[in-house]
Amino acid sequence: MRYGTSVALLLLLVTSRILQGTPVPWIAELEAAAILLALSFTIWYHIVRPLVSRDATIHLLDGYLLLLLLLPFYSAWRSLEVFGQPLIYGILAQRSVWLVAVVLFTVIAIRNNKITFRHIERALIVSSWLSLGAYTFCFAFLDPSNYTDYPMIVSGSVKSGFRFSFETVFIVFGALYYFALAVISRAVLLWLAFLPFAFYLLVLDQKRSLLLAIAISVTMLVIKFTDLPGKVFHLFVGGACIFFILFLFYIVLPETLFAFVDRFGQAFDVLVTGSEGSDDSSNARIQEALKALPYVKANLLLGNGDLSAQWQSGFESVFGYFFISDIGFIGGLFVFGIVGLVILYGMYWFFLRSTKLAKYTGTEHRPLLMSMYGSILVAFFQTFVKAQFFLGPAISAMFIALFWLLTRNNIVRHMAKR
């Protein structure tokens, strides 16, 4: 396909919702148009076309993604039962789930050779560098207190100070991609491409749970994809890069570094003791979780659904200050219950099945597969502290679907060469 990389880039940007909640004009309308087009294509391809051709064959992955598209109706039913919210508002509250239809479109495009994994890889690399450049520019030259009307990209308060808080899915991929390239080639120079992404995550972004998830995921990635000498070498070099960045951080901004380390300690104290500490962010999450727990216990199996801000001010009218996205796994359990979570976490079954085939991946797409493996793990660990996965699972579904298709594409090639 002539414009395969551009199309893949557009599909990734749409499913990631990376521009949602930013000053970029018309982004909400463009997302709504993307959802409408993708749903229309899904209805035609998976319902109308099989009826006309009398061929009801469906791939396992496609069937699962179609099941995910029903979750907004499930959530709407639960919010009607528990809070009395009209169905239409419940559906609107979960409309971002329908971006999974874009994932379905991508899967079909790959199967029909309209988009290749080379296109996907290039699009992910471009997305990573564009995100890194744009975010770094914002941190360097813009004052976040001027953008407090955009809570999806600015966090904090007047007391603690405001800071930018961008979606980092492509930054994480970029860091893992160049880490994977360095692991494969064992070329020290490739660590230079890794350093800007590591610098952003450590010095500018500073999300504690994300850094912990990345550390665990990188360790698992090295263990799976390298031999014993490689494990020791690359963990050492990676650790040396992190130490180098922290050392520069200490030289240039020692007070900021000490404050960052202190925030880790405060979060750990809150986690261990379960009581409030001096960290406002952790304290707010404790209060929100305590508000949600009675409803979780009352509707543990089926959940309570999601409330739209367009209906009686949403959760604010029930709980006051309350955001599902702040309370991670508890938030997912609040909305969907055990039944819904089993469906959502079902996508990781496809990931686990695919990891068994990863050893057959050739050198052409090995960096892509390794970086996607790490990105999926990071997203999984993040589901326990951030609820974005439960409110917008499309980007996780996209990575897992691509990983599933990539491993199967490589196993076919491997068997053909035998």
N, C-alpha and C positions, 0 to 999 in steps of 0.2 A: 504494500500500500504506500503510495507516494507520500502522504502526510501522516504516516502511522505514528511517528513520535509525537507530533502535535496533538493528534487525537488521543493518544494514551495520556499525555500530559493533562489534557482537559478532563478526561475521565477521572484521573487521580485527584485533581484539584477539587472536582465536584464532590467526590465521595469523602474526601478528608474534611470538607467544610472549613478549610483553612482561612478562607476570607470572610466567613460568617461573623457578624458582630464587629466588623471593621468599618472605617469610613468609606470604603469602596462603594460607589453608588450602584444601585439596582441589584445588589448581590442577592437579596432575599427573593426578588422577582425572578432572577436568573436561576436560582436553585429550584423555585417552584416550577419553572418551565422545564428544567432538567428532569424533575420528578415526573411531571406529566408525560413528557416524551418517552422516558424510560418505561413507565407503567404501560403506556399505550403499546410500545414495542413488545413488552412482556406478554400482554394480553393477546396480541396478534400471534406471536411466535409460539407460545405455550398453550393457547386455548383455541383460537380461531384456526390457525394453520393445521394442527393435528386433527381437528374435526373435519376440515375440508379434505385432507389427504388420508384420513382414517389411519393415521400412524400415531399412536399414543405413547411411543417410546420416550422415556425421559431419563436423563442421567441422574445419578444419585446426588451429586452436588447441586444440580439445578433444582431438584425436588426440595432439598433442604433450604435453598435460598428462597424458593417460593413460599415455604412455610414461614420464614422470617417476615415476609411481606404481610402476613396475617396478624402480627403482633400489635399493630395500632388498634385493630378492632378488639383484640383481647383486652388491652389496656383500657380502651374506652368503655367496654362492658363492666370492668371492675370498678372504674371511677364512678360509673352510673350507680352501681350497687352500693358502694360505700359512701360516696359523697353526694350523690344525686346529680352529678354533672351530666348535661345532655351529651348524647353520643358524639355529635359532630365536633364538640369541643375536645372530647377525649381523643378523637382521631387526629385532630389538628395538633394536639400536644405531642403526639408521637410521629408526626409526618416525616421527620428526618429518617426514620427507619426505612421509609420507602426508597431511599437512595440505594438500598440493596438491589433495586431493579437496575441501577447503573452497573453494579457488579455483574448481574446476569448478562447484560448487554456485552460487557467486556469479555466474559467467559465465552460467549457465542462468537464474538469477533475473533478471538484467538483460535477457537476450534476451526473456524472457516478461513484461517490464514489471512484475515484482514489486518490483524495486528500481530506482530511477532514479539518474542521475549526480548529481542534486541531493541525494539521500540520501547517496551516497558522499562528496560534498564536505562536507556538514555533519558526517558521522561523522568524517572526517579532521580537520576543524577542532576538533571536540570532543576527539578523541584527543590532538591537539597541545597544547591548553591544559591538559587534565587531566594529561598527562605533565609539562608544564612546572611546573605547580603542585606536583604530588606530589614530583618530583625536587628542586625548589628547597627544599621543606620539609625533605626528608631531609638535604640539604647544610647547611641552616641550623640545624637543631635536633637531629639525631641523630648519634651517634658511630659511625662505621663499624667501629671495633674491636669493638663489641658484636655485629656481624653477620658475623663471619668464617666462620661456619658456612654462609654463603650465597655461595660463590665466584663465582656468576654475576652478583652485583650489587656485590661488594666485591673490590677488587684491592689489591696491594701486599704488604708484609711488615712485620715488627716493625722491621727495620732502616730501610727507606725510608718507613714509615708507611702506614697503610691509608686508602683513599679509595673512595667510591662510584663504580661504573662501570655505569651503566644503559644499556639499549637505547635508542638515540636516533632510531629511524626516524621517529617522529612529531614529534620536536623539529626534525629536519632538514626534514621536510615543512612544518611551521609557519613556519620561517624562510624557506623558498623560496616559500611561498604568499603571505606578506605582502610579500616582495620582488617577486613577480610582480604583485600588486595595485598596488604603488607604480610599477612599470614601466609598467603599462597606463594608469593614471589620471594618472601624472606629478604626483601629489599628495604633497607633502613630508610632510604629516601622517601618511600611511600608514606612513612609516618608523618612527613611534612604536610600532606594533604589531610591527614587525620587530625592534626593539631588545631586548626581553626574551629572545627566542630566541637572538639573536646573543650576548647577555650570558651566557646559560647555556653555550653551546658554547665561547666563548672563555675565560670566567673560571672556571666551575664544572667543566665536563666536561674540557676541555683535552686531548682526544685528538688527537695530532699528525697521524696519517694521515687522520683524519676531516676535520680542518680543511683540510688540503691538498686532499683530494677535493672538499670543498665549494667552495673557491676556484676550482679548475679548472672545476667544473660550472657555477657561477654565471657565469663568464666565457663558457663555451660557450652558456649559456642566453641571455645578453644579445646575443651575436653572432647567434644564430639568430632571435630574436624581436623585435629592435628595429632601427630604421634607424641611420645613422651618428651623427646628433646625439644620439639616444637612448642609443646605446652609450656615448658619452663622458659624457653627463650622469649616467646611472644607475651606471656604474662609479665615477664621481667621488663621487656621494652615498653609495653603498654603502661605498666606501673611507673617506669621512669619518665614517660611523657606526662603523666598526670602529676608526678612530683615536680617536674620542671614548671608546669603551668602554675601549680600552687606556690612554688617558690617565687615566681615572678609576681603572683598575686600578693604575696607577703611583702615583697620589696616595694611595690607600687602602692597598694591599698591595704596596709596591715589591719586597720580598724575594721574594714569591710570583711576581711577574711575571718577575723576573730568573731565578729557578729554572726557570720555564716556558720561557723563551727558551733557557736553557742545555740543557734537555732536548732541544729541537729540534737544537741544535748537536751534542750527543752522538749522537743518532740519525743525523744526517747523517754524522758521522765513521765510525760503525759501518758504514753503508751503503756509503761510499766505500772504506774500508780493508778491510772484511770481517773485521776483528779485533775482539776484545772491548774495550769501553771502560768508563767509570765508571757507565753506565746499566744497572741491574740488569735492567730489562725487556727491553732490546735484547739483552743478553748471554744471557738465558735463551732467547730466540727463536733465537739463533745456535746454541746447544747443541742445542736441539730439532730444528732443521733439519739439523744434522750427523748426528743419530741417524737421521733419516728418509731421507736421501739414498741410502744403500746399498740400501734397499728400493725406493726410487723407480727407481733404475737397473736393479735386477733385474727389476722388473715394470712397466716404463714404459708399455707398451701397455694392459694390463688392470687395473693397480692391485693393491693388497693388501687392500682391504676395511677395514671399521671393526670395532674390538673393543668389546664391551660390558663395562662395569665389573662386571657381574654374573657374568662368566666369568673366573675366575682373576685377578681385579683388573684386567682389561683391559690397556691398554698399560703400566701401571705394572710388571707382571710381566715385560715384555719390555725396556722402555727406562728404567725408573725414572720420573723426572719428565718427563712428555710429554703434551702436549695438542695434538690436531690443529688446534683452533681458533686456536692461537697462531702458526701458520706459514703462514697464507694459502694462496697458490696452490700452494706445495709440499705443503701438507696435502691439498688437493683432488687433486693428482696422486698423492699417496701412496695415498689411498683408492680413487679411481676410475680412475686411469690416463688415458691419452689418450682412450680410447673413452668413458669416463664423462664426461670434461670436455667433449667435443664435444656430447654430449647435453645437459648442463647449460647450457653457454654458448649452446646453440641457441635459448634463449628470447630472447636479444638479437637474433636475426634478426628476430623479430616486432617488436621495438622499432625496429630500423633501417628496416624496411618502413613502419612507422607514422609515422616522422618526416617522410616525404615527403608525408604527407597533413595535417600539422599546420597548414599555411597556410590550410586551409579551415575551421579552427575559428572559430566565431563568438564574440561577446563573452560569451555566457552562461557558457560553460565554459572560457574561455581561461585564467583564473588556475589552474584545476584542472589543465589540460593542461600548462601551463608548469611548475608546481610538481612534477607527476609526472615530467615530462621531466628536471628537475634531480635529483629523488630517485633515479630509475633510474640516472642517470650516477654519482651519489655511491656508490650500492650497487655499481655495476660497478667503479669504481676501488678500492673497499674489498676486493673479492675477491682482490686481489693481496697484501694484508697481513693480512687476517682471513679465516678459513675458515668463518665462520658460514654463508655462502652455500652451501657444499658440504654442510654438515650439516643445514641447514634452509632450503631454497630457496623455501619457500612464500610468504613476504612479497615477495620479488623477483618471483616468478611472478604474484602478485596485482597488483602495480603495473603490470607489463608487460601482463598480460591486460586490465586496465582501460584502459590507454593505447591498446591495440590496438582495443578496442571503442569507445572514445570517438572516436578519429580516424575510424573507419568510420561511426559514427553521424552525425558532422558532415559527412562527404563525401556521405552520402545526402541530408541536409538541403540541402546546398549545390547539388547537382544538381537537387533538386526545385524550388528557387527559380528556377532558370535558365529 
